[in-house]
Amino acid sequence: MEKIRSLDRIDLTILDTLQKNGRISNVDLAKTVNLSPSPCLDRVKRLEQEGYIERYGAFLNAAKLKYGMSAFIQVTLDRTTGDVFNKFRDEVVKIKEVAECHMVAGGFDYLLKLRFENMDAYREVLGVIVELPAVSQTHTYVVMEQVKKDGGVPLVSA
């Protein structure tokens, strides 16, 4: 059985700093958390191995890459069995315009976040979504303005 270790203030500061700037050098990160570079790198590697850090990446400008519009689609399935959920999941992950897909509790089954260039592109991808296994109903909410961007996991210092 894997031992669960709690994170200390330094671990949380490392995570918060990397979340805000994944390109920071280990030397600069070590200065930020008041460690020497070698123990800092050891902590980062441990946080990666333990799954606290899932991946590194860059935030791209969607509009410059012709995916400047977004929408949320509520999807209701005609039946809710494990087999149907699996088939839907297997197909929805193949649609490049689907940025996120969440199974939810409530009045519908899935909430999808889509990115697309224009309404013609949206209409095309909606045609694909409504043909997915067991989809009985969809409701779309086109984003007019993004008020707040995902700032990452809110971390509280130890």
N, CA, C and O of each residue as an XYZ file, in Angstrom:
632
protein
N       0.838     -1.178      0.000
C       0.000      0.000      0.000
C       0.888      1.248      0.000
O       1.864      1.321      0.747
N       0.546      2.221     -0.837
C       1.351      3.420     -0.988
C       1.140      4.356      0.200
O       0.007      4.648      0.584
N       2.235      4.815      0.765
C       2.164      5.748      1.887
C       1.863      7.143      1.356
O       2.537      7.631      0.449
N       0.847      7.779      1.927
C       0.483      9.133      1.526
C       1.186     10.112      2.457
O       0.992     10.086      3.672
N       1.996     10.966      1.870
C       2.765     11.936      2.621
C       2.129     13.301      2.418
O       1.733     13.647      1.304
N       2.031     14.077      3.492
C       1.459     15.415      3.343
C       2.493     16.360      2.753
O       3.698     16.152      2.895
N       2.008     17.389      2.097
C       2.880     18.373      1.475
C       3.198     19.473      2.479
O       2.318     19.936      3.205
N       4.447     19.883      2.516
C       4.816     20.990      3.399
C       4.764     22.314      2.627
O       4.427     22.348      1.444
N       5.101     23.384      3.317
C       5.047     24.720      2.738
C       5.933     24.830      1.500
O       5.550     25.469      0.520
N       7.106     24.218      1.536
C       8.026     24.287      0.390
C       7.436     23.552     -0.812
O       7.496     24.055     -1.933
N       6.864     22.364     -0.587
C       6.226     21.629     -1.686
C       5.114     22.462     -2.327
O       5.023     22.549     -3.551
N       4.280     23.067     -1.498
C       3.165     23.870     -2.011
C       3.668     25.084     -2.778
O       3.081     25.465     -3.791
N       4.745     25.690     -2.306
C       5.316     26.842     -3.011
C       5.908     26.405     -4.351
O       5.770     27.109     -5.352
N       6.557     25.261     -4.371
C       7.081     24.722     -5.641
C       5.935     24.496     -6.616
O       6.012     24.919     -7.769
N       4.878     23.837     -6.167
C       3.737     23.559     -7.040
C       3.100     24.850     -7.550
O       2.786     24.964     -8.735
N       2.909     25.816     -6.659
C       2.287     27.077     -7.049
C       3.157     27.816     -8.060
O       2.645     28.361     -9.038
N       4.457     27.838     -7.832
C       5.379     28.525     -8.733
C       5.413     27.852    -10.102
O       5.355     28.531    -11.127
N       5.506     26.534    -10.126
C       5.531     25.816    -11.407
C       4.215     25.948    -12.153
O       4.195     25.996    -13.382
N       3.112     26.006    -11.408
C       1.801     26.164    -12.036
C       1.701     27.516    -12.746
O       1.054     27.630    -13.787
N       2.336     28.524    -12.184
C       2.303     29.864    -12.773
C       3.363     30.047    -13.852
O       3.180     30.832    -14.783
N       4.471     29.321    -13.725
C       5.567     29.463    -14.679
C       6.309     28.134    -14.805
O       7.297     27.897    -14.109
N       5.830     27.279    -15.688
C       6.433     25.967    -15.871
C       7.810     26.001    -16.520
O       8.504     24.986    -16.563
N       8.203     27.158    -17.022
C       9.510     27.292    -17.683
C      10.581     27.846    -16.752
O      11.712     28.069    -17.182
N      10.247     28.070    -15.492
C      11.228     28.614    -14.559
C      12.397     27.628    -14.430
O      12.201     26.413    -14.386
N      13.593     28.167    -14.371
C      14.759     27.291    -14.219
C      14.783     26.728    -12.805
O      14.204     27.308    -11.887
N      15.445     25.614    -12.640
C      15.560     25.020    -11.310
C      16.303     25.952    -10.364
O      15.982     26.016     -9.177
N      17.286     26.670    -10.876
C      18.044     27.608    -10.038
C      17.121     28.708     -9.513
O      17.152     29.036     -8.327
N      16.298     29.277    -10.403
C      15.373     30.335     -9.976
C      14.287     29.784     -9.054
O      13.884     30.446     -8.098
N      13.818     28.576     -9.342
C      12.824     27.951     -8.468
C      13.412     27.723     -7.080
O      12.755     27.970     -6.069
N      14.646     27.253     -7.041
C      15.316     27.011     -5.757
C      15.435     28.309     -4.959
O      15.232     28.308     -3.745
N      15.762     29.415     -5.631
C      15.835     30.715     -4.948
C      14.470     31.110     -4.397
O      14.364     31.621     -3.282
N      13.429     30.870     -5.186
C      12.073     31.235     -4.773
C      11.660     30.511     -3.492
O      10.993     31.091     -2.635
N      12.055     29.251     -3.364
C      11.641     28.451     -2.200
C      12.723     28.352     -1.132
O      12.579     27.612     -0.158
N      13.806     29.102     -1.320
C      14.910     29.141     -0.341
C      15.556     27.775     -0.110
O      15.773     27.359      1.028
N      15.853     27.094     -1.200
C      16.603     25.836     -1.151
C      17.786     25.956     -2.094
O      17.826     26.850     -2.940
N      18.742     25.062     -1.950
C      19.791     24.986     -2.960
C      19.231     24.177     -4.133
O      18.267     23.432     -3.961
N      19.821     24.315     -5.319
C      19.257     23.685     -6.512
C      19.072     22.168     -6.424
O      18.048     21.653     -6.873
N      20.031     21.448     -5.861
C      19.934     19.984     -5.835
C      18.730     19.477     -5.024
O      17.972     18.655     -5.540
N      18.523     19.927     -3.785
C      17.341     19.472     -3.048
C      16.027     19.947     -3.679
O      15.001     19.275     -3.577
N      16.072     21.103     -4.326
C      14.874     21.600     -5.004
C      14.506     20.662     -6.153
O      13.345     20.284     -6.304
N      15.493     20.292     -6.957
C      15.250     19.380     -8.066
C      14.758     18.024     -7.560
O      13.884     17.410     -8.172
N      15.318     17.561     -6.448
C      14.854     16.302     -5.855
C      13.373     16.386     -5.491
O      12.619     15.440     -5.716
N      12.964     17.517     -4.931
C      11.554     17.697     -4.558
C      10.658     17.714     -5.793
O       9.591     17.100     -5.802
N      11.095     18.417     -6.832
C      10.301     18.469     -8.065
C      10.137     17.066     -8.644
O       9.037     16.677     -9.038
N      11.220     16.316     -8.693
C      11.153     14.944     -9.213
C      10.206     14.079     -8.371
O       9.446     13.278     -8.915
N      10.254     14.243     -7.054
C       9.368     13.485     -6.169
C       7.909     13.882     -6.411
O       7.033     13.018     -6.457
N       7.644     15.176     -6.565
C       6.286     15.654     -6.828
C       5.771     15.123     -8.165
O       4.584     14.828     -8.309
N       6.671     15.006     -9.139
C       6.290     14.403    -10.426
C       5.978     12.920    -10.241
O       4.948     12.439    -10.714
N       6.855     12.201     -9.561
C       6.679     10.753     -9.372
C       5.419     10.432     -8.575
O       4.751      9.430     -8.830
N       5.103     11.282     -7.616
C       3.923     11.048     -6.783
C       2.629     11.515     -7.447
O       1.547     11.337     -6.888
N       2.734     12.110     -8.633
C       1.553     12.478     -9.392
C       0.981     13.853     -9.102
O      -0.079     14.199     -9.624
N       1.657     14.646     -8.282
C       1.170     16.002     -8.032
C       1.353     16.878     -9.267
O       0.535     17.757     -9.539
N       2.419     16.638    -10.004
C       2.655     17.335    -11.265
C       2.339     16.336    -12.373
O       3.026     15.328    -12.534
N       1.296     16.630    -13.128
C       0.871     15.705    -14.180
C       1.603     15.934    -15.492
O       1.960     14.980    -16.184
N       1.830     17.208    -15.838
C       2.493     17.518    -17.104
C       2.884     18.981    -17.115
O       2.469     19.760    -16.257
N       3.691     19.342    -18.103
C       4.096     20.720    -18.330
C       3.567     21.121    -19.699
O       3.413     20.273    -20.578
N       3.290     22.400    -19.885
C       2.781     22.822    -21.179
C       2.791     24.327    -21.320
O       3.247     25.051    -20.434
N       2.277     24.786    -22.453
C       2.171     26.213    -22.750
C       0.700     26.534    -23.008
O      -0.043     25.701    -23.526
N       0.291     27.739    -22.647
C      -1.058     28.204    -22.933
C      -1.015     28.936    -24.264
O      -0.289     29.918    -24.418
N      -1.791     28.457    -25.218
C      -1.777     29.011    -26.569
C      -2.920     29.992    -26.771
O      -3.948     29.906    -26.101
N      -2.736     30.925    -27.697
C      -3.768     31.882    -28.049
C      -4.698     31.212    -29.051
O      -4.364     31.081    -30.229
N      -5.868     30.787    -28.576
C      -6.810     30.037    -29.410
C      -7.276     30.849    -30.615
O      -7.417     30.299    -31.708
N      -7.514     32.134    -30.438
C      -8.001     32.960    -31.549
C      -6.984     33.025    -32.680
O      -7.363     32.960    -33.850
N      -5.699     33.152    -32.355
C      -4.658     33.215    -33.386
C      -4.544     31.897    -34.146
O      -4.058     31.863    -35.276
N      -4.998     30.806    -33.512
C      -4.903     29.486    -34.126
C      -6.241     29.017    -34.703
O      -6.438     27.829    -34.955
N      -7.148     29.960    -34.906
C      -8.456     29.726    -35.524
C      -9.380     28.841    -34.678
O     -10.175     28.066    -35.211
N      -9.260     28.969    -33.363
C     -10.185     28.307    -32.434
C     -10.651     29.330    -31.405
O     -10.723     29.033    -30.213
N     -10.966     30.534    -31.871
C     -11.286     31.639    -30.982
C     -12.669     31.626    -30.373
O     -12.929     32.374    -29.430
N     -13.557     30.806    -30.879
C     -14.904     30.726    -30.300
C     -15.002     29.473    -29.444
O     -14.334     28.471    -29.698
N     -15.842     29.551    -28.434
C     -16.059     28.370    -27.603
C     -17.518     28.290    -27.185
O     -18.249     29.280    -27.200
N     -17.915     27.087    -26.814
C     -19.285     26.834    -26.382
C     -19.285     25.660    -25.419
O     -18.370     24.836    -25.405
N     -20.327     25.610    -24.622
C     -20.558     24.467    -23.744
C     -21.811     23.767    -24.239
O     -22.813     24.408    -24.558
N     -21.743     22.459    -24.297
C     -22.896     21.671    -24.746
C     -23.275     20.677    -23.660
O     -22.451     19.887    -23.199
N     -24.538     20.735    -23.264
C     -25.082     19.727    -22.362
C     -25.542     18.564    -23.231
O     -26.243     18.762    -24.223
N     -25.149     17.360    -22.860
C     -25.527     16.171    -23.619
C     -26.329     15.242    -22.717
O     -25.899     14.899    -21.616
N     -27.489     14.846    -23.195
C     -28.312     13.866    -22.496
C     -28.336     12.600    -23.329
O     -28.568     12.651    -24.537
N     -28.099     11.469    -22.693
C     -28.134     10.177    -23.381
C     -29.515      9.565    -23.239
O     -30.256      9.891    -22.312
N     -29.859      8.671    -24.166
C     -31.184      8.046    -24.110
C     -31.259      6.933    -23.081
O     -32.355      6.529    -22.693
N     -30.126      6.432    -22.633
C     -30.080      5.446    -21.547
C     -28.714      5.563    -20.871
O     -27.730      5.960    -21.495
N     -28.673      5.220    -19.616
C     -27.445      5.415    -18.847
C     -26.966      4.087    -18.282
O     -27.202      3.752    -17.121
N     -26.292      3.352    -19.137
C     -25.684      2.088    -18.729
C     -24.178      2.195    -18.921
O     -23.702      3.051    -19.667
N     -23.447      1.347    -18.264
C     -21.995      1.371    -18.379
C     -21.532      1.242    -19.816
O     -20.601      1.929    -20.239
N     -22.175      0.368    -20.565
C     -21.808      0.155    -21.954
C     -22.014      1.431    -22.782
O     -21.174      1.785    -23.610
N     -23.127      2.108    -22.551
C     -23.419      3.347    -23.284
C     -22.410      4.434    -22.911
O     -21.898      5.137    -23.782
N     -22.126      4.567    -21.611
C     -21.128      5.551    -21.176
C     -19.781      5.279    -21.843
O     -19.129      6.207    -22.320
N     -19.366      4.026    -21.879
C     -18.077      3.664    -22.486
C     -18.047      3.991    -23.973
O     -17.058      4.534    -24.465
N     -19.112      3.669    -24.692
C     -19.162      3.956    -26.135
C     -19.116      5.459    -26.391
O     -18.403      5.925    -27.280
N     -19.890      6.222    -25.598
C     -19.889      7.673    -25.766
C     -18.482      8.223    -25.516
O     -17.961      9.003    -26.314
N     -17.877      7.811    -24.407
C     -16.538      8.287    -24.056
C     -15.531      7.952    -25.161
O     -14.734      8.803    -25.555
N     -15.567      6.722    -25.655
C     -14.617      6.292    -26.682
C     -14.722      7.141    -27.954
O     -13.720      7.367    -28.632
N     -15.910      7.603    -28.273
C     -16.107      8.395    -29.488
C     -15.850      9.885    -29.277
O     -15.259     10.538    -30.137
N     -16.292     10.432    -28.132
C     -16.162     11.879    -27.923
C     -14.702     12.298    -27.820
O     -14.362     13.409    -28.226
N     -13.836     11.454    -27.294
C     -12.418     11.821    -27.175
C     -11.739     11.943    -28.543
O     -10.650     12.511    -28.635
N     -12.346     11.434    -29.578
C     -11.782     11.511    -30.929
C     -12.072     12.846    -31.618
O     -11.472     13.147    -32.650
N     -12.979     13.646    -31.064
C     -13.384     14.897    -31.708
C     -12.432     16.012    -31.265
O     -12.428     16.403    -30.098
N     -11.627     16.520    -32.200
C     -10.575     17.477    -31.836
C     -11.129     18.770    -31.274
O     -10.453     19.416    -30.474
N     -12.319     19.171    -31.652
C     -12.898     20.421    -31.156
C     -13.385     20.319    -29.710
O     -13.637     21.340    -29.070
N     -13.519     19.104    -29.194
C     -13.937     18.926    -27.801
C     -12.697     19.112    -26.927
O     -11.812     18.258    -26.887
N     -12.656     20.250    -26.230
C     -11.520     20.574    -25.368
C     -11.631     19.853    -24.034
O     -10.622     19.441    -23.461
N     -12.855     19.700    -23.539
C     -13.098     19.029    -22.263
C     -14.418     18.284    -22.353
O     -15.337     18.699    -23.058
N     -14.496     17.181    -21.629
C     -15.738     16.409    -21.528
C     -15.853     15.939    -20.089
O     -14.960     15.267    -19.571
N     -16.960     16.295    -19.446
C     -17.175     15.933    -18.050
C     -18.491     15.172    -17.906
O     -19.534     15.639    -18.363
N     -18.443     14.003    -17.272
C     -19.674     13.330    -16.883
C     -20.153     14.051    -15.626
O     -19.378     14.259    -14.692
N     -21.426     14.432    -15.604
C     -21.947     15.224    -14.490
C     -23.177     14.562    -13.877
O     -23.835     13.729    -14.500
N     -23.464     14.950    -12.657
C     -24.699     14.533    -11.997
C     -25.696     15.677    -12.161
O     -25.319     16.848    -12.109
N     -26.940     15.341    -12.355
C     -27.949     16.386    -12.500
C     -28.901     16.079    -13.631
O     -29.220     14.919    -13.893
N     -29.354     17.121    -14.297
C     -30.393     16.994    -15.305
C     -29.922     16.530    -16.667
O     -30.748     16.349    -17.562
N     -28.633     16.329    -16.859
C     -28.081     15.824    -18.117
C     -26.871     14.983    -17.769
O     -26.483     14.905    -16.603
N     -26.268     14.350    -18.768
C     -25.212     13.370    -18.500
C     -23.786     13.885    -18.676
O     -22.905     13.533    -17.891
N     -23.544     14.711    -19.690
C     -22.196     15.201    -19.979
C     -22.230     16.695    -20.258
O     -23.212     17.231    -20.772
N     -21.129     17.352    -19.904
C     -20.930     18.749    -20.269
C     -19.644     18.806    -21.086
O     -18.573     18.428    -20.610
N     -19.766     19.282    -22.314
C     -18.629     19.378    -23.222
C     -18.229     20.838    -23.387
O     -19.084     21.721    -23.459
N     -16.930     21.083    -23.445
C     -16.433     22.396    -23.819
C     -15.833     22.253    -25.200
O     -14.957     21.416    -25.423
N     -16.306     23.074    -26.131
C     -15.827     23.030    -27.511
C     -15.050     24.286    -27.841
O     -15.332     25.362    -27.312
N     -14.060     24.143    -28.728
C     -13.360     25.278    -29.326
C     -13.496     25.134    -30.832
O     -13.354     24.042    -31.381
N     -13.779     26.268    -31.500
C     -13.980     26.228    -32.947
C     -13.729     27.613    -33.521
O     -13.600     28.590    -32.784
N     -13.660     27.685    -34.858
C     -13.314     28.945    -35.516
C     -14.511     29.864    -35.689
O     -14.420     31.060    -35.411
N     -15.626     29.321    -36.145
C     -16.799     30.146    -36.451
C     -18.059     29.283    -36.365
O     -17.986     28.093    -36.060
N     -19.198     29.886    -36.631
C     -20.462     29.156    -36.468
C     -20.599     28.014    -37.475
O     -21.236     27.006    -37.167
N     -20.027     28.145    -38.649
C     -20.052     27.038    -39.606
C     -19.298     25.829    -39.042
O     -19.759     24.693    -39.149
N     -18.152     26.089    -38.450
C     -17.371     25.007    -37.839
C     -18.128     24.407    -36.663
O     -18.109     23.192    -36.463
N     -18.804     25.265    -35.876
C     -19.611     24.767    -34.763
C     -20.712     23.846    -35.283
O     -20.937     22.770    -34.730
N     -21.389     24.261    -36.332
C     -22.492     23.471    -36.895
C     -22.002     22.091    -37.341
O     -22.696     21.089    -37.175
N     -20.798     22.060    -37.907
C     -20.224     20.777    -38.337
C     -19.961     19.850    -37.156
O     -20.326     18.675    -37.188
N     -19.328     20.381    -36.117
C     -19.006     19.535    -34.973
C     -20.274     19.137    -34.217
O     -20.340     18.034    -33.674
N     -21.271     20.003    -34.173
C     -22.542     19.626    -33.538
C     -23.168     18.451    -34.279
O     -23.740     17.556    -33.657
N     -23.062     18.451    -35.607
C     -23.569     17.331    -36.390
C     -22.906     16.017    -36.023
O     -23.543     14.964    -36.052
N     -21.638     16.076    -35.682
C     -20.904     14.878    -35.254
C     -21.365     14.459    -33.857
O     -21.585     13.275    -33.602
N     -21.509     15.426    -32.961
C     -21.879     15.126    -31.572
C     -23.261     14.505    -31.476
O     -23.451     13.545    -30.729
N     -24.226     15.025    -32.210
C     -25.584     14.483    -32.102
C     -25.687     13.066    -32.654
O     -26.660     12.361    -32.384
N     -24.685     12.648    -33.425
C     -24.674     11.284    -33.958
C     -23.882     10.310    -33.081
O     -23.781      9.128    -33.409
N     -23.326     10.791    -31.977
C     -22.592      9.896    -31.079
C     -23.548      8.879    -30.463
O     -24.751      9.126    -30.384
N     -23.015      7.729    -30.024
C     -23.867      6.671    -29.476
C     -24.760      7.156    -28.333
O     -24.287      7.742    -27.360
N     -26.061      6.899    -28.473
C     -27.089      7.117    -27.453
C     -27.404      8.574    -27.143
O     -28.124      8.836    -26.180
N     -26.895      9.538    -27.918
C     -27.228     10.936    -27.656
C     -28.689     11.167    -28.029
O     -29.107     10.903    -29.157
N     -29.456     11.666    -27.060
C     -30.858     11.944    -27.336
C     -31.158     13.432    -27.385
O     -32.125     13.852    -28.021
N     -30.326     14.244    -26.709
C     -30.621     15.671    -26.653
C     -29.349     16.454    -26.352
O     -28.476     15.993    -25.616
N     -29.261     17.658    -26.940
C     -28.155     18.560    -26.621
C     -28.708     19.969    -26.418
O     -29.736     20.336    -26.987
N     -28.013     20.740    -25.605
C     -28.306     22.167    -25.424
C     -26.964     22.888    -25.456
O     -26.026     22.515    -24.752
N     -26.889     23.929    -26.289
C     -25.629     24.642    -26.480
C     -25.685     26.027    -25.868
O     -26.702     26.717    -25.933
N     -24.558     26.420    -25.268
C     -24.386     27.755    -24.715
C     -23.103     28.319    -25.305
O     -22.008     27.901    -24.927
N     -23.231     29.264    -26.228
C     -22.065     29.854    -26.876
C     -21.486     30.913    -25.940
O     -22.220     31.728    -25.381
N     -20.187     30.893    -25.778
C     -19.510     31.834    -24.898
C     -19.405     33.190    -25.604
O     -18.875     33.287    -26.710
N     -19.920     34.230    -24.945
C     -19.852     35.591    -25.478
C     -18.575     36.294    -25.012
O     -17.961     37.055    -25.760
N     -18.190     36.022    -23.759
C     -17.004     36.644    -23.188
C     -16.475     35.750    -22.076
O     -17.241     35.267    -21.242
N     -15.181     35.533    -22.066
C     -14.564     34.777    -20.976
C     -14.202     35.773    -19.883
O     -13.345     36.638    -20.066
N     -14.867     35.634    -18.751
C     -14.687     36.578    -17.655
C     -13.466     36.215    -16.808
O     -12.745     37.097    -16.343
N     -13.241     34.927    -16.612
C     -12.110     34.472    -15.802
C     -11.532     33.224    -16.440
O     -12.269     32.308    -16.804
N     -10.212     33.187    -16.575
C      -9.522     32.010    -17.101
C      -9.130     31.094    -15.962
O      -9.021     31.520    -14.812
N      -8.923     29.845    -16.292
C      -8.475     28.866    -15.307
C      -7.093     29.274    -14.834
O      -6.143     29.320    -15.615
N      -6.991     29.567    -13.558
C      -5.717     29.971    -12.984
C      -4.982     28.823    -12.330
O      -3.957     29.030    -11.681
N      -5.490     27.620    -12.492
C      -4.851     26.457    -11.885
C      -5.502     26.093    -10.564
O      -6.528     26.656    -10.183
N      -4.899     25.157     -9.881
C      -5.414     24.682     -8.602
C      -5.096     25.717     -7.533
O      -3.938     26.102     -7.374
N      -6.120     26.179     -6.787
C      -5.833     27.162     -5.737
C      -5.112     26.485     -4.558
O      -5.679     25.635     -3.871
N      -3.886     26.871     -4.350
C      -3.066     26.254     -3.292
C      -2.988     27.179     -2.089
O      -2.822     28.391     -2.226
N      -3.110     26.587     -0.917
C      -2.986     27.316      0.333
C      -1.689     26.865      0.986
O      -1.451     25.667      1.140
N      -0.871     27.797      1.360
C       0.412     27.462      2.004
C       0.196     26.701      3.286
O      -0.775     26.929      4.008
N       1.123     25.782      3.565
C       1.054     24.972      4.790
C       1.404     25.811      5.994
O       1.402     25.308      7.118
